[in-house]
């Protein structure tokens, strides 16, 4: 199963909105168990992991054990059911890491396999598989995308000078790592304030992106008062683009616009925005924004993961702070985090944390 998970991870930047899935076929040989077929899901609309593994195995699939990171599908979508393919190939047993909660699967894959006399077991390395498919599972189970908040700061917790100057706090390596995060998330969300101040493109501009066929992330702008002009760089390119506003507006060509409810402060409701994006098959969202929207996501309890790049610089008291969190008066009011990793990216320190006590 670890091999199947490693294969599934190869689709991190390409499979959205489908889950990342790997499959390995094993059968006994003269020298013990041997892998006779393997594959991973590469892009939506293309064959699933099981199909690639079965093609590689050919007749050797008959009597083999299949290790799959997600329950085989049992319905006709853009491709035929993988459960049917496994049955037709004559596999003996199927080991699955995590069940598929999608309403069109949700145990139906297991039922088909068992009805054909194929033994099934699930739960093998389930935690690892859930982490790999976290966006897809969040969209189906919680009806909202998995949200990662990306922040960059100086060692004294500052994001920009008082004038707004912020390019660049972190180094080239850290900024390249952010491009990878965008590709893996599959969607980037920002605010109208950030667009009007910095005019970011929010695309992936790495050499391997084109070479390896990475999917450009969806671009999402929260713009309560419809202030972002059609000339903004965030609207360029071939990615799917969303303009989420609380005011009637005419969208630039090719940009999907949704008028959503306002919250108590008059801004676009964040729960409504995430619910809308889930309905548009957005699995994960990387939030890149200023301190105000970052604080709003945290106060609303909608952040699942934080990624903070810390530069070895001091910017002083007059520089702008990292997150706007008004109303915290006691230490007990803090937002509790749990560090999950820390590593150097070039000269900068990258810290990843989850909201304490929350499961993805």
C-alpha positions as CSV (number, residue, x, y, z in Angstrom):
1,X,0.0,0.0,0.0
2,X,2.9,2.4,0.6
3,X,3.9,1.9,-3.0
4,X,0.3,2.7,-4.1
5,X,0.3,5.9,-2.0
6,X,3.7,6.9,-3.5
7,X,2.2,6.4,-7.0
8,X,-1.0,8.4,-6.1
9,X,1.2,11.3,-4.9
10,X,2.5,11.7,-8.5
11,X,-0.9,13.1,-9.4
12,X,-0.7,15.9,-6.8
13,X,-0.6,18.7,-9.3
14,X,-2.7,17.2,-12.1
15,X,-5.8,15.2,-10.9
16,X,-8.1,18.0,-9.6
17,X,-11.1,17.8,-9.1
18,X,-10.6,14.0,-8.9
19,X,-8.9,12.4,-6.0
20,X,-5.3,11.2,-6.1
21,X,-5.3,7.5,-6.3
22,X,-2.7,4.8,-6.8
23,X,-3.0,1.1,-7.4
24,X,-0.6,-1.9,-7.2
25,X,-1.2,-5.5,-8.3
26,X,0.8,-8.2,-6.5
27,X,0.9,-11.9,-7.0
28,X,3.2,-14.7,-5.7
29,X,6.2,-15.5,-7.7
30,X,9.1,-17.9,-7.5
31,X,11.0,-15.5,-5.2
32,X,7.9,-14.3,-3.2
33,X,5.3,-11.6,-3.9
34,X,6.0,-9.6,-7.0
35,X,4.4,-6.4,-8.4
36,X,2.9,-7.3,-11.7
37,X,1.1,-4.0,-12.4
38,X,0.9,-0.5,-11.0
39,X,-0.5,2.9,-12.0
40,X,-2.0,6.2,-10.7
41,X,-4.7,8.5,-11.8
42,X,-3.2,11.3,-13.7
43,X,-5.9,13.6,-14.9
44,X,-9.7,14.0,-14.7
45,X,-11.3,12.3,-17.7
46,X,-8.4,9.9,-18.2
47,X,-8.2,6.3,-16.9
48,X,-8.2,5.7,-13.2
49,X,-5.3,4.1,-11.3
50,X,-6.7,0.6,-11.5
51,X,-7.0,0.7,-15.3
52,X,-3.3,1.6,-15.7
53,X,-2.3,-1.2,-13.3
54,X,-4.4,-3.8,-15.1
55,X,-3.1,-2.8,-18.5
56,X,0.5,-3.2,-17.2
57,X,-0.3,-6.6,-15.6
58,X,-2.3,-8.1,-18.5
59,X,-3.1,-11.8,-17.9
60,X,-1.0,-11.7,-14.7
61,X,-3.8,-9.8,-13.0
62,X,-5.8,-13.0,-12.7
63,X,-5.5,-14.2,-9.2
64,X,-3.5,-11.1,-8.1
65,X,-4.1,-8.9,-5.0
66,X,-5.0,-5.3,-5.7
67,X,-3.9,-2.5,-3.3
68,X,-5.8,0.7,-4.0
69,X,-5.6,3.9,-2.0
70,X,-9.3,4.7,-2.5
71,X,-12.4,2.5,-2.9
72,X,-12.8,1.5,-6.6
73,X,-15.6,3.4,-8.3
74,X,-18.8,1.6,-9.1
75,X,-20.5,4.1,-11.5
76,X,-20.1,5.3,-15.0
77,X,-18.7,8.8,-15.0
78,X,-16.2,10.0,-17.7
79,X,-14.7,6.5,-17.4
80,X,-16.2,3.1,-16.8
81,X,-16.4,1.6,-13.2
82,X,-13.1,0.4,-11.9
83,X,-14.8,-2.3,-9.8
84,X,-16.1,-3.8,-13.0
85,X,-12.5,-3.8,-14.5
86,X,-11.1,-5.5,-11.4
87,X,-13.8,-8.2,-11.6
88,X,-13.3,-8.8,-15.3
89,X,-9.5,-9.1,-14.8
90,X,-10.1,-11.8,-12.2
91,X,-8.2,-10.3,-9.2
92,X,-8.5,-12.4,-6.1
93,X,-8.5,-9.8,-3.3
94,X,-8.7,-6.1,-3.0
95,X,-7.1,-4.1,-0.2
96,X,-8.3,-0.5,0.1
97,X,-6.8,2.3,2.3
98,X,-10.0,4.5,2.6
99,X,-13.6,4.2,1.4
100,X,-14.9,6.7,-1.1
101,X,-17.7,8.8,0.5
102,X,-18.9,10.1,-2.9
103,X,-22.6,9.4,-3.1
104,X,-22.2,7.5,-6.3
105,X,-19.7,5.1,-4.6
106,X,-20.0,5.1,-0.8
107,X,-19.6,1.3,-0.4
108,X,-21.0,0.4,-3.8
109,X,-17.5,-0.5,-5.1
110,X,-17.0,-2.9,-2.2
111,X,-20.5,-4.4,-2.7
112,X,-19.8,-5.1,-6.4
113,X,-16.5,-6.7,-5.7
114,X,-17.9,-8.9,-2.9
115,X,-20.9,-9.9,-5.0
116,X,-18.4,-11.2,-7.5
117,X,-16.7,-13.3,-4.9
118,X,-13.7,-11.0,-4.4
119,X,-12.6,-10.5,-0.8
120,X,-12.2,-6.9,0.3
121,X,-10.5,-5.2,3.2
122,X,-10.2,-1.5,4.0
123,X,-8.4,0.7,6.4
124,X,-4.8,-0.2,5.5
125,X,-2.7,3.0,6.0
126,X,-6.0,4.9,6.1
127,X,-4.6,8.1,7.8
128,X,-1.9,8.5,5.1
129,X,-4.5,7.9,2.4
130,X,-6.9,10.5,3.9
131,X,-4.1,13.1,4.0
132,X,-3.3,12.5,0.3
133,X,-7.0,12.8,-0.7
134,X,-7.8,15.5,1.9
135,X,-9.3,18.0,-0.5
136,X,-11.6,15.5,-2.2
137,X,-12.7,14.1,1.1
138,X,-13.3,17.5,2.6
139,X,-15.4,18.6,-0.4
140,X,-17.6,15.4,-0.2
141,X,-17.7,15.0,3.6
142,X,-17.7,18.6,4.9
143,X,-19.2,20.3,1.8
144,X,-16.3,22.7,1.6
145,X,-12.7,22.7,0.3
146,X,-9.7,22.0,2.5
147,X,-8.3,25.4,3.3
148,X,-4.6,26.2,3.7
149,X,-3.6,29.7,4.7
150,X,-0.2,30.8,3.4
151,X,1.7,33.6,5.2
152,X,5.1,35.1,4.8
153,X,6.7,37.2,7.4
154,X,9.9,38.6,8.9
155,X,11.3,37.1,12.1
156,X,9.5,39.8,14.1
157,X,6.1,38.9,12.5
158,X,5.9,41.6,9.8
159,X,4.6,41.2,6.3
160,X,5.3,44.6,4.7
161,X,6.7,48.0,5.5
162,X,4.3,50.8,6.5
163,X,4.4,52.1,2.9
164,X,3.1,48.7,1.7
165,X,6.5,47.6,0.3
166,X,6.8,43.8,0.6
167,X,8.8,42.5,-2.4
168,X,10.4,40.5,-1.4
169,X,10.5,39.4,2.2
170,X,11.3,35.8,1.5
171,X,13.8,34.4,-1.0
172,X,13.6,32.8,-4.4
173,X,13.4,29.3,-3.1
174,X,10.5,30.1,-0.8
175,X,8.6,31.8,-3.6
176,X,9.1,28.8,-5.8
177,X,7.8,26.6,-3.1
178,X,4.6,28.7,-3.0
179,X,4.2,28.0,-6.7
180,X,4.3,24.3,-5.9
181,X,1.7,24.8,-3.2
182,X,-0.6,26.5,-5.7
183,X,-0.3,23.6,-8.1
184,X,-1.0,21.0,-5.4
185,X,-4.0,22.9,-4.0
186,X,-5.4,23.4,-7.4
187,X,-7.1,26.7,-6.4
188,X,-5.8,30.0,-5.0
189,X,-8.0,32.5,-3.2
190,X,-7.3,36.2,-2.5
191,X,-9.0,39.4,-1.7
192,X,-9.8,42.5,-3.7
193,X,-7.5,44.4,-1.4
194,X,-4.6,42.2,-2.4
195,X,-5.4,42.4,-6.1
196,X,-5.8,46.2,-6.1
197,X,-2.6,46.7,-4.1
198,X,-0.3,44.1,-5.8
199,X,-2.0,43.0,-9.0
200,X,-0.8,39.4,-8.6
201,X,-1.2,36.7,-11.3
202,X,-1.5,33.8,-8.8
203,X,-0.4,31.3,-11.4
204,X,2.3,28.6,-11.4
205,X,5.5,29.7,-13.1
206,X,7.9,26.8,-12.6
207,X,9.9,25.0,-15.4
208,X,8.5,21.6,-14.3
209,X,4.9,22.8,-14.5
210,X,4.8,22.8,-18.2
211,X,7.2,19.9,-18.6
212,X,5.1,17.7,-16.3
213,X,1.7,18.9,-17.4
214,X,0.7,20.5,-14.1
215,X,-2.7,22.0,-14.1
216,X,-2.8,25.8,-13.6
217,X,-4.8,26.5,-10.4
218,X,-8.2,28.0,-10.3
219,X,-8.1,31.7,-9.3
220,X,-10.7,33.0,-6.8
221,X,-11.2,36.6,-5.8
222,X,-13.4,37.7,-2.9
223,X,-14.6,41.1,-3.8
224,X,-17.5,42.3,-1.8
225,X,-18.0,45.5,-3.6
226,X,-17.0,44.4,-7.1
227,X,-14.0,46.7,-7.3
228,X,-11.5,44.5,-9.2
229,X,-11.1,45.7,-12.8
230,X,-11.2,43.5,-15.9
231,X,-7.5,44.4,-16.5
232,X,-6.3,42.6,-13.4
233,X,-3.6,40.0,-14.0
234,X,-5.5,37.5,-11.9
235,X,-8.1,37.2,-14.7
236,X,-5.5,36.3,-17.4
237,X,-4.6,32.8,-18.5
238,X,-6.6,29.6,-19.1
239,X,-7.3,28.7,-15.5
240,X,-10.9,28.6,-14.2
241,X,-11.6,31.9,-12.5
242,X,-14.2,32.9,-9.9
243,X,-15.3,36.4,-8.9
244,X,-17.2,36.0,-5.6
245,X,-18.9,39.2,-4.8
246,X,-21.8,40.6,-2.7
247,X,-22.7,43.2,-5.3
248,X,-24.1,42.8,-8.8
249,X,-21.3,43.0,-11.4
250,X,-20.5,42.2,-15.0
251,X,-17.6,39.8,-15.0
252,X,-14.7,39.9,-17.4
253,X,-14.9,37.4,-20.3
254,X,-14.4,33.9,-19.1
255,X,-14.7,34.7,-15.4
256,X,-17.5,33.0,-13.4
257,X,-19.3,35.4,-11.1
258,X,-21.4,34.6,-8.1
259,X,-23.3,37.1,-5.9
260,X,-23.2,35.6,-2.4
261,X,-24.7,36.7,1.0
262,X,-22.9,39.2,3.1
263,X,-21.7,38.6,6.7
264,X,-22.4,40.9,9.6
265,X,-19.5,43.2,8.5
266,X,-20.8,43.6,5.0
267,X,-18.3,41.3,3.4
268,X,-18.8,38.2,1.3
269,X,-19.8,35.4,3.7
270,X,-16.8,33.0,3.9
271,X,-18.9,29.9,4.6
272,X,-21.1,30.8,1.7
273,X,-18.0,31.2,-0.5
274,X,-16.5,27.9,0.4
275,X,-19.9,26.1,0.0
276,X,-20.2,27.6,-3.5
277,X,-16.7,26.5,-4.4
278,X,-17.4,23.0,-3.2
279,X,-20.4,23.0,-5.5
280,X,-18.1,23.9,-8.3
281,X,-15.8,20.9,-7.6
282,X,-13.0,22.8,-5.9
283,X,-11.2,20.4,-3.5
284,X,-8.5,22.6,-1.9
285,X,-7.9,26.3,-1.6
286,X,-4.6,28.0,-0.9
287,X,-5.4,31.4,0.6
288,X,-2.9,34.1,-0.2
289,X,-4.1,37.4,1.2
290,X,-3.5,40.3,3.6
291,X,-3.8,40.3,7.4
292,X,-7.5,41.2,7.5
293,X,-8.9,38.4,5.4
294,X,-6.4,36.0,7.0
295,X,-7.8,36.9,10.4
296,X,-11.4,36.5,9.1
297,X,-10.7,33.0,8.0
298,X,-9.1,32.2,11.3
299,X,-11.9,33.8,13.4
300,X,-14.5,31.9,11.3
301,X,-12.8,28.6,12.1
302,X,-12.3,27.8,8.4
303,X,-8.6,27.3,8.2
304,X,-7.4,23.7,8.2
305,X,-3.7,24.3,7.8
306,X,-1.2,27.2,8.0
307,X,2.0,27.4,6.0
308,X,4.2,30.2,7.3
309,X,7.5,31.3,5.6
310,X,9.7,33.2,8.0
311,X,12.6,35.2,6.6
312,X,15.7,36.0,8.7
313,X,14.9,39.7,8.7
314,X,13.7,42.3,11.2
315,X,11.3,45.0,9.9
316,X,10.5,46.9,13.0
317,X,7.5,48.2,14.9
318,X,6.1,50.4,12.1
319,X,5.9,47.5,9.6
320,X,2.5,45.7,9.0
321,X,1.5,42.8,11.2
322,X,0.9,39.2,10.1
323,X,-2.8,38.6,11.0
324,X,-5.6,40.9,12.0
325,X,-7.3,39.3,15.0
326,X,-9.3,41.9,16.9
327,X,-11.1,41.0,20.2
328,X,-8.4,38.7,21.7
329,X,-8.1,40.1,25.2
330,X,-6.9,37.1,27.2
331,X,-4.3,34.5,26.6
332,X,-7.0,31.9,26.8
333,X,-8.6,33.5,23.6
334,X,-5.6,32.5,21.5
335,X,-5.9,30.4,18.3
336,X,-4.3,27.1,19.2
337,X,-2.1,25.4,16.6
338,X,-0.1,22.2,16.4
339,X,3.1,22.3,14.5
340,X,3.4,19.4,12.0
341,X,6.7,20.2,10.2
342,X,9.5,22.7,10.0
343,X,12.2,22.9,7.3
344,X,14.6,25.4,5.7
345,X,13.7,26.5,2.2
346,X,16.7,28.3,1.0
347,X,17.5,30.9,3.8
348,X,13.9,30.9,5.0
349,X,12.1,28.7,7.6
350,X,8.9,27.1,6.5
351,X,6.6,26.1,9.3
352,X,3.4,24.0,8.7
353,X,0.8,23.8,11.4
354,X,-2.8,22.5,11.9
355,X,-5.5,24.0,14.0
356,X,-5.2,22.1,17.3
357,X,-7.7,19.4,17.8
358,X,-9.1,19.5,14.3
359,X,-9.0,16.5,11.9
360,X,-8.9,17.1,8.2
